[in-house]
Every structure is written in C-alpha cells, then in structure tokens.
Amino acid sequence: TARHFFLTPQTFHNDLTQAICPAHELVCIVVDEAHKAMGQHAYVVSLHALRQQITHIRILALSATPGSDATAMQQVVTNLHIARVEARDEHSV
C-alpha cells in the first residue's frame, strides 16, 4: 500500500530526527522550490540526516527559478544529491 505525505521541510526534518518518519520505508521525496536548498535550509539538513539513515532514495527536485548563476545551481545540485538535471522552458514539448 502506497502512502503519501505532504510536509514542510521543517516538519519533515523534525519527524525524521524524532524517528516519527520511517526513513527506511521512504522511496521517493519530491522537493518543491528546490532552489531554496542552500546553506542550512531545512531541505539540506533533512536530506543530509536522511542520507545518514539510508543510502538509496529517489529525489525529484522542482523549481521554476533554478538559480541566478551556475554556482548557485551547482550548490543546489550538490546539496540535493541530484544525478541528472532536465530543464524545460516555454518552448519545450
């Protein structure tokens, strides 16, 4: 049976660190507003904590505004452990 949770990054972090969230049962995490995954944002801290508990999980990161420059975009890619980037614009099919 599939279960879906819709959480703020802060709630996810709290549930993860308090062992409320069953990390070993997670298969996929969807990160909206992924461009915020900079510095010590809850996305970054949560995924770091999650990676200490499990080594394989699929992460789908979404952002309409991926970053102002290549350095900022690379930081998001690194922080979220993104393996592949796909960009779309108004001309994409």
C-alpha positions in Angstrom: 0.0 0.0 0.0 1.4 3.4 -1.0 1.3 6.2 1.5 1.9 9.8 0.6 2.9 12.6 3.0 2.8 16.3 2.3 5.2 18.1 4.7 7.0 21.4 5.0 10.8 20.9 5.0 10.8 21.8 8.7 8.2 19.3 9.6 10.0 16.6 7.6 13.2 17.4 9.4 11.5 17.3 12.9 9.7 14.0 12.1 13.0 12.5 10.7 15.1 13.5 13.7 12.5 12.4 16.2 12.1 9.0 14.4 8.4 9.7 13.6 9.2 9.3 9.9 10.1 5.7 9.0 13.2 6.6 6.9 13.8 3.0 5.8 10.3 3.0 4.2 10.8 6.1 2.0 11.2 5.5 -1.7 10.8 9.0 -3.2 10.9 12.6 -2.0 9.6 15.4 -4.1 11.3 18.8 -3.3 9.3 21.8 -4.4 11.0 25.2 -4.6 14.3 23.3 -4.8 16.3 26.5 -5.5 16.0 27.1 -1.7 18.3 24.2 -0.9 21.2 26.4 0.0 23.3 26.7 3.2 21.5 25.3 6.2 17.9 25.3 4.7 15.7 22.5 6.1 15.9 20.7 2.8 19.7 20.4 3.0 19.7 19.5 6.7 16.9 17.0 6.3 18.4 15.2 3.3 21.8 15.0 5.0 20.2 13.4 8.0 18.2 11.1 5.8 21.3 10.0 3.9 22.9 9.0 7.2 20.0 6.6 7.7 19.5 5.2 4.2 21.8 5.3 1.2 19.3 5.0 -1.7 16.3 7.2 -2.3 14.9 8.9 -5.3 14.7 12.6 -5.1 12.7 14.7 -7.6 13.6 18.4 -7.2 11.4 21.0 -8.9 12.0 24.7 -9.3 10.6 27.4 -11.6 13.6 29.6 -10.7 16.6 27.3 -10.5 19.2 30.0 -9.7 20.7 33.2 -10.9 24.1 31.7 -11.9 25.8 28.4 -12.5 27.4 28.4 -9.0 24.1 28.7 -7.3 22.6 26.0 -9.4 25.6 23.7 -8.7 25.2 24.2 -5.0 21.5 23.0 -5.2 22.6 20.0 -7.3 25.2 19.1 -4.8 23.0 19.7 -1.7 20.2 17.6 -3.0 22.4 14.9 -4.5 21.0 15.4 -7.9 22.4 13.0 -10.5 20.6 14.4 -13.6 19.2 17.8 -14.5 16.5 18.4 -17.0 15.5 21.9 -18.0 12.2 22.9 -19.6 11.0 26.3 -20.8 8.1 27.7 -22.8 9.5 26.1 -26.0 9.8 22.6 -24.6 7.4 19.9 -25.8 
